[in-house]
Amino acid sequence: MSRPSVIIVGSGVGGLALAGMLTRQGCEVVVLERSAERRDGLAITIWPNALRAIRRSGGEEMYEAVLKVCEPIHSARMISQSRGPLAAIDLGFLTRRYGVTGQGVTRAELLDTLIALAGAPVRFGAEVSRVSPDGTVVLTDGETLRADVVVGADGVGSTVRRSLLRPGQDDRRENPLESWQGVVDRGGIWTSEGADFHFGPLGTCGIMPLTDDRVYWFVDGSIRTPPTGEGWPDVVRALVAATPAEQLFPGQAWDRRPVRRWGRGRVTLLGDAAHPILPTIGQGACMALEDAGVLAARIAQDPDPVCALRRYEDDRYPRVLGHFKKARGMLRMRALPGAVRDRMLAALPDRTITRMYTESTVPLPEFS
């Protein structure tokens, strides 16, 4: 059976992972990226659901290469600035159950790894102006390309998605969430091997481990005002103060309720281009990696590319809708008055807290 040709628009985590998965099947793949060079960003978490997708659809080489640039997250703590510790979650059961726990990784190191494994050309500076359902892709310089399959993996403001919208269809993004983020050497400031989440009057901040004795942190707050750490716990203030200016990053996130059908003809979408979710459950990149694993599997299983794309969309919709709802639920919990939120979390049994924190990380049955 001949393998389809594939154009992937966007060189983010999901698009590059899909490229590597498809070239390992023998597909002819090209990745188009409008930026002149590899994008950076700061750090993300990858949970067992995404790692299992990588292993099953990308193989051991991709799985092991990704783990080499990751730092395991062995536990998580929830801490109130007014009440102190609220919950401590031992994530060791994830390793026992799935062979791996959650992982912290810088986006740059993960993207470099996936580019090396893509097995396909990544054309930087190739900006797409429009895409047609027949698989035609037109670049802003007038160049026209065509493939059996086109995948829009070009993020929340996807050009590919806009090309597919019918008159009157909604392209609004909702729930803008702003934060500042940084990556810094531990420097003895923070010694945990897990992740910490602090809840206080200014919102939520989080800290997680990275390789080479570094940490990633985020604090809620307007991107118009760089953070000083004031109003946060001492450890957060110290991390913010120690972070070089070039490692500070203003973050904006939105969500959009998923739709049942996000592709047409030979074109489909992946990750934030299809179904952006809030970062409140740490599953944005994981959903893109799951998408990549499922899409690669459907293309391998079905000789008709168009049927493969529709099967992929049908299979993904319930999953991404569920995670969208969980992320919004976590946002509502974080937005509760501090005293109410803290009392609620402190009263919950450990088993309930653990389930709440980890239920979104359970791998799909086909990747188990």
C-alpha positions in Angstrom: 0.0 0.0 0.0 1.4 3.4 -1.0 1.8 5.9 1.8 0.2 9.3 1.5 2.1 12.6 1.1 1.6 15.0 4.0 2.1 18.7 4.5 2.2 19.8 8.2 1.7 23.5 8.8 3.4 24.5 12.0 6.6 23.2 13.7 5.4 23.1 17.3 5.5 20.0 19.5 2.5 18.3 18.0 3.4 19.0 14.3 7.0 17.8 14.7 6.0 14.7 16.6 3.5 13.8 13.9 6.2 14.3 11.2 8.5 11.8 13.0 5.6 9.3 13.4 4.6 9.5 9.8 8.1 9.3 8.3 8.6 6.1 10.3 5.6 4.7 8.3 7.2 5.7 5.0 5.1 8.8 4.4 6.6 11.7 2.5 6.3 14.7 4.8 7.2 18.3 4.7 6.8 20.8 7.6 6.1 24.5 6.9 6.9 27.0 9.6 6.3 30.7 9.2 8.9 31.8 11.7 12.4 32.3 10.4 13.9 30.0 13.0 12.9 27.5 15.7 10.5 29.0 18.2 11.5 29.0 21.9 8.9 29.4 24.6 9.9 28.1 28.1 8.8 24.8 29.5 5.9 22.4 29.5 4.9 19.2 31.3 4.5 15.9 29.5 2.4 13.2 31.3 2.0 9.5 30.7 -0.9 9.9 28.3 1.3 11.8 25.9 4.4 9.7 26.5 2.5 6.5 25.8 1.2 8.1 22.5 4.8 8.9 21.5 6.0 5.4 22.3 3.2 3.6 20.5 3.1 5.7 17.3 6.7 7.0 17.3 8.6 4.0 18.5 11.2 3.4 21.2 13.8 5.7 19.6 11.5 8.8 19.8 10.3 7.8 23.3 13.8 7.4 24.7 15.1 10.6 23.0 12.3 12.7 24.5 12.8 11.2 28.0 16.5 12.2 27.7 15.7 15.9 27.8 13.1 15.6 30.5 13.2 15.7 34.3 10.8 13.4 36.2 8.2 15.0 38.5 7.9 12.6 41.5 5.4 14.5 43.6 3.2 17.6 43.8 2.3 19.9 46.6 -0.5 22.4 47.0 0.2 25.2 49.4 -1.9 28.1 50.6 -0.2 31.3 51.5 -2.6 31.7 54.4 -3.1 28.1 55.6 0.2 26.4 54.7 0.3 22.9 53.1 -3.1 21.8 51.7 -2.1 18.5 49.9 0.8 16.3 49.0 0.5 13.9 46.1 2.9 11.0 45.6 3.1 10.5 41.8 5.1 7.2 42.2 2.0 5.2 41.3 2.2 6.7 37.7 5.6 5.0 37.2 4.3 1.7 38.7 1.2 1.8 36.5 2.5 3.3 33.3 6.2 2.9 33.5 6.8 6.7 33.6 5.7 9.7 35.7 5.1 13.3 34.6 8.1 15.1 33.1 9.3 18.7 33.0 11.1 19.8 29.8 12.0 23.1 28.1 10.2 23.7 24.9 13.4 24.5 23.1 15.1 21.2 24.0 12.0 19.2 23.2 11.6 20.9 19.8 15.3 20.3 18.9 14.9 16.7 19.8 11.7 16.3 17.6 13.3 18.2 14.7 16.2 15.7 14.8 13.7 12.8 14.7 11.3 14.3 12.2 13.0 12.6 9.2 11.5 15.4 7.1 12.5 18.9 5.9 11.4 21.7 8.1 11.0 24.8 5.9 11.4 27.8 8.2 10.2 31.2 6.8 7.4 29.4 4.8 4.2 31.2 5.7 0.9 29.8 4.5 -1.7 32.2 3.3 -4.5 29.7 2.6 -5.4 26.0 2.4 -8.1 24.3 0.3 -9.9 21.1 1.2 -8.5 19.4 -1.9 -5.0 19.5 -0.2 -3.7 22.6 -1.9 -1.5 24.9 0.2 -0.6 28.4 -1.0 2.3 30.3 0.6 2.4 34.1 1.0 5.1 34.3 -1.7 2.8 32.6 -4.2 4.3 29.1 -4.1 1.7 26.4 -4.4 2.0 22.9 -2.9 -0.3 19.9 -2.8 -0.4 16.8 -0.7 -2.7 13.8 0.0 -3.1 15.1 3.6 -2.7 18.6 5.1 -2.5 19.0 8.8 -2.8 22.4 10.5 -0.7 22.4 13.6 -0.2 26.1 13.6 -1.5 27.0 17.0 -4.5 28.9 18.4 -4.6 31.5 15.7 -4.3 28.9 13.0 -4.3 30.1 9.4 -5.4 26.6 8.3 -8.4 26.7 10.6 -9.4 30.1 9.3 -9.2 28.7 5.7 -11.7 26.0 6.5 -14.3 28.2 8.3 -17.6 28.5 6.6 -19.4 31.9 6.5 -20.8 32.7 10.0 -18.6 30.1 11.8 -17.2 31.4 15.1 -13.5 31.8 15.6 -13.6 33.5 19.0 -11.1 32.6 21.7 -12.3 32.7 25.3 -11.0 32.9 28.9 -7.8 34.8 28.4 -5.3 33.8 31.0 -2.1 35.8 31.5 1.1 34.9 33.4 4.8 35.4 33.6 7.1 32.4 33.4 10.8 31.9 33.9 13.6 29.3 33.8 16.5 29.6 36.2 19.2 27.6 38.0 18.1 26.2 41.3 21.0 27.8 43.1 19.9 26.2 46.3 16.7 28.3 46.3 14.3 25.4 45.7 15.2 21.8 46.5 12.0 19.8 45.8 12.0 16.9 43.3 8.3 17.5 42.6 6.0 20.4 41.6 4.7 23.0 43.9 1.6 25.1 43.5 1.0 28.1 45.7 -2.4 29.7 46.1 -2.6 33.3 47.3 -4.3 36.6 47.0 -2.6 37.3 43.6 -3.7 34.0 42.1 -1.7 30.9 41.5 2.0 30.2 41.0 3.8 27.0 40.2 7.3 25.6 40.2 8.6 22.4 38.6 12.0 20.7 38.1 14.0 20.7 34.8 17.2 18.9 33.8 20.6 20.3 34.6 19.5 21.5 38.1 17.1 24.1 36.7 13.6 25.0 37.5 10.6 26.5 35.7 8.2 28.8 37.5 5.1 30.8 36.6 3.0 33.4 38.4 -0.4 34.7 37.5 -0.4 38.3 36.5 -0.8 40.9 33.8 1.8 40.6 31.0 2.0 44.5 30.9 3.9 44.5 34.2 7.0 42.3 34.6 7.0 40.4 37.9 8.9 41.3 41.0 7.8 38.4 43.1 6.1 40.8 45.6 3.1 39.3 47.2 4.3 35.7 46.6 6.1 33.3 49.0 9.8 33.9 49.7 10.9 31.0 47.4 9.0 32.5 44.5 10.4 36.0 45.1 13.9 34.5 45.1 13.4 32.6 41.9 11.9 35.6 40.1 14.8 37.8 41.3 17.4 35.2 40.2 15.9 34.8 36.7 17.8 36.5 33.9 15.8 38.9 31.8 16.2 36.8 28.7 14.6 33.9 30.5 11.5 35.8 31.4 8.5 35.1 29.2 5.0 36.7 29.2 2.4 34.0 28.6 -1.1 34.3 27.2 -3.5 31.4 26.9 -7.0 31.0 25.6 -9.5 28.2 25.1 -12.3 27.4 22.6 -15.0 24.8 23.0 -14.1 21.9 20.7 -16.3 21.2 17.7 -17.1 17.7 16.5 -15.7 18.3 13.0 -12.7 20.5 12.6 -11.4 19.4 9.2 -12.7 19.2 5.6 -11.7 17.0 2.7 -7.9 16.3 2.8 -7.3 18.8 5.6 -7.5 18.4 9.4 -6.2 20.2 12.5 -4.1 19.2 15.5 -3.5 20.6 18.9 -4.3 24.2 19.7 -5.3 24.8 16.1 -8.2 22.4 16.6 -9.0 22.6 20.3 -7.0 25.1 22.5 -7.4 24.4 26.2 -6.3 26.3 29.3 -2.9 25.3 30.9 -4.6 24.7 34.3 -4.3 20.9 34.0 -0.9 20.8 32.2 -2.4 19.1 29.2 -2.1 21.5 26.2 1.0 19.9 24.7 -0.1 16.5 25.8 -3.3 16.8 23.8 -1.3 17.8 20.8 0.9 14.7 21.2 -2.1 12.5 21.7 -3.6 14.0 18.5 -0.3 13.2 16.7 -0.3 9.6 17.9 -4.0 8.9 17.0 -3.7 10.7 13.6 -0.6 8.7 12.7 -2.4 5.5 13.7 -5.5 6.3 11.6 -3.4 7.1 8.6 -1.6 3.8 9.0 -4.9 1.9 9.4 -6.9 3.3 6.5 -5.9 3.4 2.9 -8.2 6.3 2.2 -6.6 9.5 3.7 -9.9 11.4 3.8 -11.6 8.6 5.8 -8.6 8.4 8.1 -8.9 12.1 8.9 -12.6 11.9 9.7 -12.0 8.8 11.9 -9.3 10.7 13.7 -11.6 13.7 14.4 -14.4 11.4 15.5 -12.1 9.6 17.9 -10.5 12.7 19.3 -13.6 14.8 20.0 -14.9 13.1 23.2 -11.3 13.1 24.7 -10.5 16.7 24.0 -14.0 17.9 25.1 -13.4 16.1 28.4 -10.0 17.7 28.9 -11.4 21.1 27.9 -14.1 20.8 30.6 -11.5 19.6 33.2 -9.3 22.6 32.5 -12.2 25.0 32.8 -13.2 23.3 36.1 -9.7 23.8 37.5 -9.8 27.5 36.4 -13.1 27.9 38.4 -11.5 26.3 41.4 -8.5 28.6 41.2 -10.8 31.6 41.0 -12.7 30.8 44.2 -12.3 33.2 47.1 -9.1 32.1 48.8 -10.7 31.0 52.1 -13.3 28.9 50.3 -10.8 27.3 48.0 -8.4 26.5 50.8 -11.0 25.0 53.1 -12.3 22.8 50.2 -8.9 21.5 49.3 -7.9 20.9 52.9 -11.0 18.9 53.5 -10.7 16.6 50.5 -9.3 13.1 51.1 -5.8 12.4 49.7 -7.4 9.9 47.2 -9.7 12.6 45.9 -7.0 15.2 45.5 -4.8 12.6 43.7 -7.6 11.7 41.3 -8.3 15.4 40.6 -4.7 16.1 39.8 -3.9 13.0 37.7 -7.1 11.8 36.1 -6.3 13.7 32.9 -2.9 11.9 32.6 -4.4 8.4 32.1 -3.3 7.1 28.7 -5.8 6.2 26.0 -6.7 2.5 25.9 -5.1 2.1 22.4 -1.8 3.3 23.8 -2.0 1.4 27.2 
